[in-house]
Amino acid sequence: MTPSFAGLRATGLTTRVSPSPRTAGRYTTPKDRRTAKKKDAWFVTLKVKRMPLRFKIDTGADVTIITKKTRLAVKDKPRLEPIAVRLNSVGGQLKAFGQFMAVTKHRNTVYRFNVIVIEGEKITNLLSRDVAADMGLVCRLGHVEASGDDDARTDLMKTTIKLKAGAEPLCLTTARRVPFPLMDAVKAELNNMVESGVIRSVTEPCVIRSVTELGALRWFRSSRKPELCVSAST
């Protein structure tokens, strides 16, 4: 289970980035053709309060965020200012503790930008698109070039698939996304079900017979506990 923060949106907040003006649009890394296959192509390390912090460049994020745990790890902890902002993501709404003005140096240029501290330990610090664009870490794509008629393929290509003897079809699916506010509670409930022998941990690909085997998650506000329901077909 991994929380998703694609398209992080902030409501009621005005971000400040210097020295360059704000930019918007579609972005790509200047060296994406050479570094797209590298694992750290979308990460950058910046010094904040003399401590190196690792950020993931997120062109879908309106604001820059770090976790509460990251702030506590900084020796010279930045003083937080109150903030009235609502942070929404695909994984649900996030709780903001406060914000501070970060000062960092990148490629011999000093930058100042707002950083929002949120609750959570299992997420990645995110660098917003405005800050990333001002630092030259991403570039805006204003147009695309279409290929010529000579490069177009209008015919259907034939392909051959060879299977080994005894091969069986296998359906691989990604882990179901769990809303970030429920991550810790769901993980605790899953561990409890494993210890009770209700379910077992699977680390290898397995066959899913039907969609009815996928579990349903319900949240009870009164008890503050999740309920996981699984209906397995034969």
trRosetta pair geometry for C-beta under 8 A, 3 or more apart (Angstrom, degrees):
i j d omega theta_ij theta_ji phi_ij phi_ji
1 175 5.7 -144 -81 157 43 135
1 176 7.5 -21 -106 74 86 65
1 177 7.7 117 -150 -137 76 30
1 178 4.8 3 -159 12 124 125
1 183 6.6 169 129 -137 126 86
1 186 6.8 -179 -144 103 174 128
1 187 6.8 -141 52 -76 139 93
2 122 8.0 -141 -135 147 59 112
2 175 6.7 101 10 76 85 134
2 177 7.6 -54 71 -117 64 72
3 91 4.7 36 -165 -117 86 168
3 120 7.5 -51 22 -160 167 143
3 122 6.6 118 4 101 116 101
3 123 5.7 -48 67 -89 132 100
3 177 7.8 85 -134 -159 32 87
3 178 7.2 -67 -90 75 65 77
3 179 7.9 26 -127 169 91 23
3 180 4.2 58 -138 -95 132 91
3 183 5.8 -51 -64 -72 109 139
4 89 6.9 -178 109 150 66 111
4 90 4.6 -42 109 80 115 121
4 91 4.7 155 57 -50 68 102
4 177 5.4 -22 -6 -141 125 130
4 180 7.8 -133 43 -51 49 98
5 8 5.1 8 171 -64 94 109
5 58 7.3 -32 107 -136 106 159
5 61 7.2 21 140 -89 108 108
5 89 4.5 -46 -135 -151 61 148
5 90 6.9 -170 -115 32 14 89
5 91 6.3 -45 -73 14 56 117
5 123 6.7 75 -31 -154 136 125
5 124 8.0 -145 31 51 136 86
5 126 6.6 -120 114 -57 144 147
5 180 7.6 42 -72 -58 87 141
6 58 8.0 -151 -117 -155 48 114
6 60 5.5 16 -169 91 62 159
6 89 7.3 115 51 -167 39 93
6 90 5.3 17 56 -8 84 134
7 60 4.6 -65 -76 169 43 123
7 61 7.9 166 -161 -76 7 47
7 89 6.7 140 82 -143 70 61
7 90 6.0 86 51 -42 106 95
8 58 6.8 44 17 131 117 144
8 60 6.5 109 19 116 68 83
8 61 4.1 14 52 -120 116 79
8 62 6.1 -130 107 20 79 76
8 63 6.8 -98 125 43 118 78
8 65 7.3 -113 176 -4 161 132
8 87 6.6 -11 -170 -168 96 96
8 88 7.5 156 -156 83 49 46
8 89 4.9 -16 -103 -93 70 100
8 126 6.6 107 10 109 157 167
9 62 5.5 66 -134 -8 40 131
9 87 7.4 153 80 -155 48 49
9 88 4.8 -18 63 64 98 95
9 89 7.3 171 20 -77 70 49
10 13 4.3 -42 145 40 124 132
10 15 7.6 100 64 -48 149 107
10 62 4.4 -140 16 92 96 132
10 63 4.6 65 -38 -22 144 123
10 85 5.4 -11 -166 -177 101 122
10 86 7.3 145 -157 74 50 49
10 87 5.7 -18 -101 -101 73 69
10 88 7.9 180 -81 23 27 72
10 116 7.8 167 -105 -24 135 160
11 85 6.6 150 69 -164 53 67
11 86 4.3 -13 53 58 110 101
11 87 7.9 -156 18 -69 76 27
11 88 6.9 42 -15 -4 109 110
12 84 5.9 -69 134 117 136 84
12 85 5.2 -164 81 -113 94 58
12 86 6.3 74 23 12 114 84
13 62 7.5 120 75 129 119 123
13 63 6.5 -4 111 -74 151 132
13 83 7.3 24 -106 -174 112 111
13 85 4.2 26 -59 -113 117 127
15 22 7.6 112 83 -100 103 127
15 62 7.0 -172 -28 159 138 79
15 63 5.9 -166 -85 -104 126 77
15 113 7.3 13 180 -162 99 91
15 114 5.6 -134 -139 39 72 122
15 128 6.9 -95 -149 95 162 169
15 130 6.0 139 110 49 140 157
16 112 7.4 -20 119 114 102 92
16 113 6.7 -172 92 -131 63 53
16 114 5.8 90 41 -23 81 104
17 20 7.0 -25 122 67 104 73
17 22 6.4 112 44 -84 117 76
17 111 7.2 -11 -165 -169 79 104
17 112 7.7 170 -145 86 37 56
17 113 4.8 13 -108 -104 74 106
17 130 4.9 -172 -13 138 154 111
17 131 5.4 -152 -120 -85 130 65
17 134 5.2 -171 152 -18 126 156
18 111 6.6 169 81 -148 61 59
18 112 5.2 8 46 51 107 92
18 113 7.5 -167 23 -67 63 71
18 134 7.7 129 118 -172 9 154
19 109 7.4 -103 14 -178 114 116
19 111 7.4 -110 -9 -108 67 67
19 134 7.4 155 52 -171 47 120
20 23 7.6 -15 136 -24 117 106
20 133 7.5 -126 100 114 139 84
20 134 4.0 180 51 -132 118 91
22 130 5.1 -33 -133 -132 84 118
23 129 7.7 -112 83 138 85 96
23 130 6.7 155 42 -123 67 63
23 133 4.5 -123 54 139 126 155
23 134 7.5 172 7 -58 108 68
23 140 5.9 -121 164 -51 129 132
24 129 7.7 78 -117 113 53 132
24 140 8.0 59 91 -111 23 130
25 140 4.5 57 75 -148 130 114
25 141 7.0 -161 138 53 113 58
25 142 7.1 -10 175 -86 156 64
26 59 7.8 65 -156 153 40 143
26 140 6.6 99 69 -158 50 67
26 141 4.6 -49 98 53 103 102
27 59 4.3 -159 49 -123 126 145
27 129 6.2 -178 -8 -148 151 110
27 132 7.5 88 167 103 162 121
27 133 6.6 -111 -110 -84 137 102
27 138 4.0 37 172 157 127 127
27 139 6.4 149 -152 74 76 30
27 140 5.7 -48 -95 -94 70 47
27 141 6.7 177 -104 -3 15 86
28 32 5.1 -68 170 -15 100 153
28 138 6.5 153 76 -158 16 86
28 139 6.0 -30 66 61 69 82
28 141 5.5 56 -1 -49 108 114
29 32 4.1 128 62 -63 91 89
29 35 6.7 -70 110 68 146 118
29 36 7.8 174 50 -79 123 72
29 41 6.5 -140 11 167 169 100
29 42 7.4 -127 -53 -91 134 69
29 57 7.7 100 -81 90 105 157
29 137 6.9 -44 -122 161 86 61
29 138 5.7 -62 -87 -107 52 65
29 139 7.3 83 -163 13 13 84
30 136 7.1 -6 -21 170 138 83
30 138 7.6 -174 -24 -135 73 22
30 139 5.3 88 -74 -20 78 123
31 34 5.0 -50 176 48 92 105
31 35 4.9 54 117 3 102 117
32 35 6.3 -79 -124 59 27 83
32 36 5.0 53 176 -67 72 96
32 41 7.2 88 -123 176 63 133
33 36 6.6 -7 -117 -14 15 113
35 38 4.7 -48 -164 24 73 121
35 41 4.2 149 141 -117 101 108
36 41 6.1 82 -111 -135 22 175
37 41 7.7 102 49 -38 24 138
38 41 4.6 122 71 -52 92 93
40 43 4.6 -70 -159 45 78 114
42 56 5.9 31 127 -161 96 78
42 57 4.9 -124 -171 48 74 96
43 54 6.0 1 -176 -175 115 98
43 55 6.8 159 -155 84 65 44
43 56 5.5 -39 -99 -101 75 59
43 57 7.0 -148 -84 -3 22 83
44 54 7.6 162 85 -152 32 56
44 55 5.5 -20 65 63 80 94
44 57 6.2 63 -2 -50 108 102
44 106 7.8 22 170 -124 133 135
44 127 6.5 -14 50 -4 113 159
44 132 7.9 157 13 -117 144 92
44 135 7.8 126 157 116 170 152
44 137 6.0 -69 -50 -119 151 143
45 52 5.0 12 176 -173 112 108
45 53 6.9 163 -153 78 64 33
45 54 5.2 -30 -97 -96 80 67
45 55 7.5 160 -96 17 29 73
46 52 7.2 153 81 -147 23 60
46 53 5.9 -27 68 61 74 85
46 55 6.2 2 14 2 109 121
46 104 4.5 18 176 -166 112 156
46 106 6.4 -44 -114 -69 101 112
46 127 7.7 109 -3 -92 136 132
47 50 6.2 1 179 -130 112 21
47 51 6.6 147 -152 67 70 24
47 52 5.3 -41 -90 -86 71 58
47 53 7.4 132 -115 12 21 76
47 104 5.6 151 68 -136 61 92
47 105 6.9 -9 52 38 110 81
48 51 6.2 -36 70 63 64 79
48 53 5.1 -11 21 5 113 128
48 74 7.0 -59 102 -110 94 139
48 78 7.6 -49 158 -37 107 130
48 102 4.9 -40 -129 -149 116 113
48 103 7.6 127 -133 57 66 46
48 104 5.7 -46 -79 -74 69 109
48 115 7.4 37 -139 -35 153 164
49 74 5.1 64 78 -174 138 128
49 75 7.4 -169 136 58 114 69
49 76 4.5 -156 -177 77 115 102
49 77 7.5 65 -179 -97 171 12
49 78 5.9 -135 -57 -52 136 92
50 75 7.7 -44 78 51 108 110
50 76 6.6 63 34 23 108 128
51 73 7.4 168 168 117 155 88
51 74 4.9 -157 31 -123 152 81
51 75 6.6 151 -60 14 127 85
51 76 7.7 -177 -17 36 110 85
53 66 6.7 -36 -171 -112 145 135
53 70 6.5 72 -135 -174 117 124
53 74 7.9 -25 -67 -77 116 110
53 125 6.1 -46 164 85 109 173
54 124 8.0 -69 112 -160 95 92
54 125 6.5 133 89 47 56 120
55 64 7.4 -25 -138 -150 139 104
55 124 7.9 112 -154 156 38 92
55 125 4.8 -80 -106 111 65 103
55 126 6.5 74 -163 -170 89 9
55 127 3.9 75 151 -38 137 106
56 124 4.7 39 -6 136 130 134
56 125 6.8 145 11 81 77 55
56 126 5.6 -37 66 -108 89 59
56 127 6.7 -171 79 16 34 84
57 127 5.2 -34 -103 66 53 112
57 132 4.8 101 -144 -117 103 144
57 137 5.6 -148 -108 135 142 133
57 138 6.3 156 173 -43 136 116
58 61 3.9 58 102 -7 118 116
58 126 4.5 -19 11 -158 136 109
58 127 6.5 146 21 62 76 53
58 128 6.8 -38 72 -111 89 32
58 129 6.9 -84 103 -52 54 75
58 132 7.8 170 45 -23 40 146
59 129 4.2 73 -142 -101 53 112
59 132 6.8 -97 -82 69 71 145
59 138 5.9 -178 -81 -174 115 172
60 129 7.1 104 -14 -45 16 121
61 64 7.3 96 127 -83 130 39
61 65 7.4 -119 -167 5 138 101
61 126 4.9 152 -77 151 170 133
61 127 7.6 133 66 92 138 28
61 128 4.7 -118 105 -113 99 65
61 129 6.3 158 59 -18 65 80
62 128 6.2 -26 127 -138 19 123
62 129 7.7 -25 -97 25 28 99
62 130 8.0 30 -165 -9 44 112
63 85 7.8 72 -50 159 163 155
63 87 7.3 -89 45 -109 134 108
63 114 7.0 -53 -150 98 99 107
63 116 5.4 27 146 5 135 127
63 128 5.3 -85 176 -75 7 134
64 102 7.6 -82 102 22 145 140
64 113 6.1 73 12 127 144 122
64 114 6.8 155 45 93 102 60
64 115 5.1 -58 103 -109 109 67
64 116 6.9 146 84 18 55 77
64 126 6.4 -161 -142 99 49 70
64 127 5.5 3 -119 -131 103 43
64 128 4.5 -95 -54 -10 70 96
64 131 5.6 20 -58 2 128 150
65 87 7.6 76 -84 -135 141 153
65 94 7.8 5 -138 128 158 160
65 115 7.1 135 -113 -168 22 70
65 116 4.9 -36 -105 72 77 91
65 117 7.4 141 -159 -99 72 18
65 118 5.3 2 -167 0 123 118
65 125 6.7 -155 98 -148 61 58
65 126 5.0 27 45 45 89 98
66 70 4.4 -104 172 79 108 141
66 71 6.1 125 109 -50 120 84
66 115 5.8 12 3 176 106 119
66 116 7.7 163 26 80 62 44
66 117 5.9 -29 73 -107 82 67
66 118 7.6 162 80 24 33 76
66 125 4.5 4 -110 -121 73 109
67 70 4.6 105 57 0 78 100
67 71 7.3 -142 98 -2 47 83
67 117 7.3 45 158 -158 13 72
67 118 6.3 -55 -113 71 50 74
67 119 7.5 34 -153 -175 78 13
67 120 5.4 -105 -125 80 109 72
67 121 6.1 121 174 -101 151 38
67 123 6.1 148 -72 63 118 93
67 125 6.7 -104 -4 -75 80 79
68 71 5.8 -53 -153 35 36 111
68 72 6.5 35 151 -19 67 106
68 97 6.0 84 -92 -11 108 151
68 117 5.7 87 -87 170 61 106
68 118 6.9 -105 -34 95 83 30
68 119 5.6 7 -13 -108 128 49
68 120 7.3 119 15 35 93 44
68 121 7.9 -60 58 -71 86 73
69 72 5.8 -56 -149 37 32 111
69 73 6.6 35 152 -25 64 105
69 120 8.0 -91 2 98 106 40
69 121 4.9 67 -21 -112 147 87
70 73 5.7 -57 -154 30 33 114
70 74 7.3 38 149 -27 62 97
70 117 8.0 -153 65 -129 96 91
70 125 5.9 72 -76 -71 169 121
71 74 5.9 -48 -162 18 39 113
71 77 6.1 71 166 -144 84 94
71 78 6.9 -88 -145 42 103 90
71 80 7.9 25 -164 -62 156 113
71 117 5.2 0 -38 -121 146 132
72 77 7.0 4 -115 -105 35 125
74 77 5.3 128 86 -95 98 55
74 78 6.9 7 97 -8 152 80
78 100 3.9 124 142 147 130 168
78 101 8.0 -163 -164 52 134 48
78 102 7.3 -65 -81 -87 163 70
78 115 7.8 77 72 65 161 124
79 100 6.4 136 74 -110 46 122
80 97 6.3 -44 -157 123 161 93
80 98 3.0 83 174 99 118 146
80 99 6.6 104 -154 40 78 22
80 100 5.7 -84 -103 -51 49 101
80 117 6.2 -71 -107 24 126 135
81 98 5.7 152 63 -175 33 106
81 99 5.6 -41 61 68 89 74
81 100 6.4 135 6 -87 88 56
82 98 6.0 -62 -96 -117 28 95
83 96 5.7 -70 83 132 120 133
83 98 5.6 140 3 -142 101 41
83 99 4.6 78 -57 -5 140 109
83 116 6.6 -113 81 -121 171 100
85 96 5.7 14 69 28 97 164
85 116 7.1 -84 69 -116 145 143
86 93 6.7 -45 -172 -143 89 115
87 93 6.5 122 81 -162 63 64
87 94 4.1 -41 93 56 122 103
87 95 8.0 -103 45 -17 115 9
87 96 5.8 120 -10 -47 122 110
87 116 7.2 164 -69 127 137 154
87 118 6.8 -70 53 -98 164 133
88 92 7.9 -94 -147 157 62 24
88 93 5.6 -33 -101 -100 65 71
88 94 7.7 -160 -79 11 18 82
89 92 6.6 -4 65 52 82 34
89 93 7.6 153 24 -96 72 23
89 94 6.3 45 2 -27 115 110
89 180 7.0 38 71 -4 127 135
90 177 7.4 -39 132 169 111 154
91 177 6.8 -124 -99 173 84 111
91 178 7.6 32 -144 98 101 45
91 179 5.1 138 180 -144 67 47
91 180 3.9 76 133 -24 128 94
91 181 7.9 155 142 -1 91 66
92 179 3.9 63 -31 -163 131 108
92 180 5.3 -147 49 37 105 83
92 181 5.2 -92 108 3 149 102
92 182 7.7 103 -10 0 161 89
93 181 7.1 13 65 -38 68 130
94 118 4.9 -9 163 -151 122 139
94 119 7.3 180 -173 45 80 78
94 120 7.4 -60 -141 -16 105 133
94 180 6.6 -5 -89 88 85 146
94 181 8.0 -164 -100 -60 44 90
95 118 6.2 129 77 -156 54 80
95 119 4.6 8 70 15 111 119
95 181 7.9 94 -21 -100 101 103
96 99 7.4 -4 177 -51 120 87
96 116 5.3 -46 -136 -178 116 115
96 117 7.0 108 -161 73 66 52
96 118 5.5 -48 -99 -95 55 78
97 117 4.6 -47 55 97 108 103
97 118 6.8 174 0 -104 86 23
97 119 6.7 113 -43 -51 104 79
98 116 7.6 -171 105 -147 28 61
98 117 5.7 6 60 42 67 110
99 114 5.4 3 179 -171 128 102
99 115 6.4 159 -155 80 75 44
99 116 4.8 -35 -96 -97 94 63
99 117 7.0 -173 -89 6 38 77
100 114 7.6 153 80 -149 27 60
100 115 5.8 -21 63 60 74 95
100 117 7.5 36 4 -25 98 110
101 112 5.9 7 178 -172 104 101
101 113 7.5 161 -153 81 64 19
101 114 6.2 -43 -100 -95 59 56
101 115 7.7 141 -120 15 12 84
102 112 7.0 167 83 -148 50 51
102 113 5.8 -21 58 65 97 69
102 114 7.4 116 12 -147 87 8
102 115 4.6 60 -27 -19 122 124
103 110 6.6 -3 -171 -172 91 102
103 111 7.4 166 -149 84 46 47
103 112 5.3 -13 -99 -98 74 82
104 110 7.4 164 88 -151 33 58
104 111 5.6 -18 65 60 80 93
105 108 7.2 8 179 -117 104 15
105 109 6.9 161 -154 77 66 33
105 110 5.2 -33 -97 -95 80 63
105 111 7.4 160 -97 15 28 76
106 109 6.1 -30 70 62 65 84
106 111 6.3 -6 21 0 105 124
106 135 5.1 4 91 -146 150 116
107 135 7.4 132 21 -170 116 82
107 136 7.1 -32 31 48 158 130
109 135 7.7 178 77 -126 123 67
111 131 7.0 105 162 -152 142 92
111 134 6.6 129 -127 114 127 123
111 135 6.4 -42 -58 -80 158 96
113 128 7.8 -154 169 40 139 115
113 130 7.7 163 -136 100 132 104
113 131 4.9 33 -121 -98 174 118
118 123 7.9 -23 88 65 121 145
120 123 4.8 28 128 8 131 117
120 180 6.6 -26 -103 179 142 117
120 183 7.8 64 -133 43 104 142
122 183 6.4 -145 55 146 138 152
123 180 7.2 14 -67 -134 130 128
127 131 5.4 -110 -178 84 90 122
127 132 5.2 110 125 -62 111 99
127 137 7.6 22 114 64 143 161
128 131 5.0 89 61 14 83 100
128 132 6.7 -153 95 -4 40 93
129 132 5.6 -60 -141 44 31 112
129 133 5.9 32 160 -23 68 108
129 138 6.9 -63 -147 61 74 147
130 133 6.0 -56 -146 35 25 109
130 134 6.4 22 156 -16 61 108
131 134 5.8 -57 -148 37 30 110
131 135 6.3 22 156 -12 65 111
132 135 6.0 -62 -148 42 28 107
132 137 4.3 -82 -165 66 81 119
132 138 4.8 38 135 9 112 110
133 136 7.7 42 179 -70 32 24
133 137 7.4 -84 -66 51 23 76
133 138 5.5 -55 -84 70 64 93
133 139 7.6 116 -132 -101 80 26
133 140 6.9 36 -132 -45 125 92
136 139 7.7 13 -155 -70 58 81
141 144 7.1 29 171 -64 119 80
147 151 4.0 -87 168 77 124 136
147 152 6.5 155 102 -60 112 71
148 151 5.4 95 60 9 71 98
148 152 7.5 -117 108 -18 43 89
149 152 5.5 -45 -153 15 42 119
153 157 7.3 -2 166 -43 141 105
163 167 4.4 -128 -178 47 105 146
164 167 4.8 112 61 -49 74 112
168 207 7.9 -45 131 -81 122 134
170 205 5.9 60 171 141 132 130
170 207 6.1 -100 -129 -88 69 80
171 207 6.4 83 32 -144 88 57
171 208 5.1 -82 82 41 127 95
172 205 5.5 -47 -100 -132 96 123
173 208 6.5 10 0 -9 128 150
176 214 7.2 122 -68 -161 139 109
176 215 7.7 -140 22 56 160 89
178 182 5.7 -115 168 86 100 103
178 183 5.7 127 106 -95 119 64
178 186 5.3 -119 -159 46 150 166
178 217 7.2 132 -123 -73 91 173
179 182 4.9 65 72 18 92 107
179 183 7.6 -128 97 -43 47 73
180 183 5.6 -20 -155 -24 41 117
182 185 5.4 -70 -161 53 63 109
182 186 5.1 61 143 -27 93 110
182 217 7.5 107 143 165 156 138
182 219 6.4 -103 -105 -89 131 131
182 226 6.1 87 -164 -71 116 134
183 186 6.1 -65 -146 38 21 106
183 187 6.3 18 160 -17 62 110
184 187 5.9 -57 -147 37 28 111
184 188 6.4 29 156 -19 64 107
185 188 5.8 -55 -149 36 30 111
185 189 6.4 28 153 -17 64 107
185 224 7.4 -129 -113 156 143 74
185 225 6.6 -168 -169 -135 119 44
185 226 5.1 125 129 -10 111 108
186 189 5.7 -56 -148 38 32 110
186 190 6.3 34 153 -20 66 105
186 217 6.9 -15 -111 -134 122 133
186 226 5.3 -3 -87 40 69 164
186 228 7.5 101 -145 -66 85 115
187 190 5.7 -53 -146 35 32 112
187 191 6.4 33 154 -18 64 104
188 191 5.8 -54 -150 36 31 111
188 192 6.4 34 151 -21 64 106
189 192 5.5 -52 -149 35 34 115
189 193 6.4 33 153 -19 65 104
189 225 7.1 124 -80 -174 121 89
189 226 5.3 -110 -15 69 158 101
189 227 7.9 -143 -156 -98 154 23
189 228 6.0 150 131 -12 129 116
190 193 5.7 -54 -148 36 32 110
190 194 6.5 34 152 -20 65 103
190 199 7.4 -57 -155 68 73 136
190 228 7.2 73 -79 -30 72 162
191 194 5.6 -52 -148 34 33 112
191 195 6.4 31 154 -16 66 106
192 195 5.8 -55 -147 39 30 109
192 196 6.2 23 155 -14 65 111
193 196 5.7 -58 -142 43 31 108
193 198 4.2 -73 -166 61 86 121
193 199 4.9 29 134 24 115 102
193 228 6.9 -63 -46 60 154 135
194 197 7.8 45 176 -66 29 24
194 198 7.6 -77 -64 51 23 77
194 199 5.9 -55 -82 80 62 80
194 200 6.4 97 -133 -118 84 35
194 201 5.9 22 -122 -39 136 90
197 200 7.9 3 -146 -66 47 85
199 230 7.4 109 -80 -5 121 162
202 206 5.6 -44 -173 -19 148 135
208 211 7.8 49 154 -82 120 39
208 213 5.8 -162 -154 65 84 134
208 214 7.7 29 -154 -57 131 84
209 213 6.1 98 47 -27 84 138
209 233 5.8 -133 97 77 125 100
209 234 7.8 -27 112 176 170 10
210 213 5.9 119 67 -9 64 94
210 233 5.0 3 40 40 128 142
211 214 5.6 -29 -172 6 61 116
212 231 5.1 -68 167 101 92 107
212 232 7.5 138 114 -126 90 15
212 233 5.0 74 74 -31 124 115
213 230 7.1 13 -169 -169 54 91
213 231 7.0 -122 -100 87 31 57
213 232 5.1 43 -118 -117 87 62
213 233 6.2 -97 -57 19 88 82
215 228 5.3 2 176 -174 139 91
215 229 6.0 151 -162 77 80 46
215 230 4.4 -41 -97 -85 94 78
216 228 7.6 152 75 -158 46 47
216 229 4.5 -16 57 62 94 106
216 230 7.9 -176 18 -73 67 37
217 226 6.1 -21 -164 -170 93 120
217 227 7.5 146 -157 76 46 52
217 228 6.1 -16 -102 -105 70 67
217 229 7.8 -162 -71 23 26 78
218 226 6.9 146 80 -162 45 67
218 227 4.7 -16 64 59 97 101
218 229 7.0 37 0 -9 107 113
219 226 5.4 -35 -100 -105 70 75
219 227 7.7 -169 -79 18 24 75
220 223 4.7 21 105 39 123 98
220 224 7.3 -72 91 -17 76 15
220 225 5.8 -3 52 60 107 69
220 226 7.6 172 14 -102 77 23
220 227 6.6 61 -21 -18 107 109
221 224 7.1 17 -167 -74 31 56
